Amino acid sequence: MRNQLTLDILQPLLNKPYFTSREVRALGITIAALHHYIKKGTIKRIHWGVYQSSICKNQTFQWRDLIEAVISVSGGVICLISALAVYGLTEEMPRQHWIAVSNGTSIKRGREVKFIRMRNMELGVTNIVLDGVPVPIFDQERTIIDSFRLLSRETAIKALKMMVSQKGLKKINLLKLQEYAKKLRVDITDFLMTVTT
C-alpha cells in the first residue's frame, strides 16, 4: 500500500522523458525509495542523478546524450559546439557535449562532457525543448560571440555565415550581437561587416 502511494506521488515524473533526483526529493520521496524502484525495475538510472521510467514510450531521442549531460549538471547550460549543432550552425559533429558551468561549480569530469567554466552565465541563457525535454542553452547570438572568444576564428566565421544564410540579415538581432560582444569584450565589427555586405 505504501509503495503504491509513493508510485502515485512519482507518477508526474514517470510520465516525463527524464527526471532528476532533485525533482524526486522535491516531491518528498527519499532517495532510498528511488533506489528501491530502480532495483525493482520500475525506474532506470540513465546517468548520475538522471532517471527515466522503465516503460517510457519515447525512447528514441535525437539529442538524448546531450539532454542527459546538461540536466545532470546543476546550473549547466549547453554552449559552444553543442549549441552550434543544436542551432544547425556548424557542420562539425561534437565528439563531446559542451556544457557551460559557473566558475565556482564543483563537477565530476567525464569523457563525454567538456565543461567550460564561464562568467556571465545568465547572459543569453534561454530554454528550448529538445525531444520533449526543456533544457537551458545560450541563445544563438551569445553562442556566436562565445565562438569568437573560445573557438577557432574559422569555426566562428562559418557559424556567423550560416546564421546569416539561415535567418536572413533582417531577422538577425544585430543589436543583441553587438551588446553581447561589448559585454564579453569581443570585437566582431570587421567580421560583421564582411558577412553583412
Helices and strands as residue ranges (DSSP letters): H 2-14, E 19-20, H 21-26, H 31-40, E 43-47, E 50-53, H 64-71, E 77-78, H 80-87, E 97-102, E 113-118, E 125-130, E 133-138, H 140-150, H 153-167, G 169-171, H 174-183, H 189-196
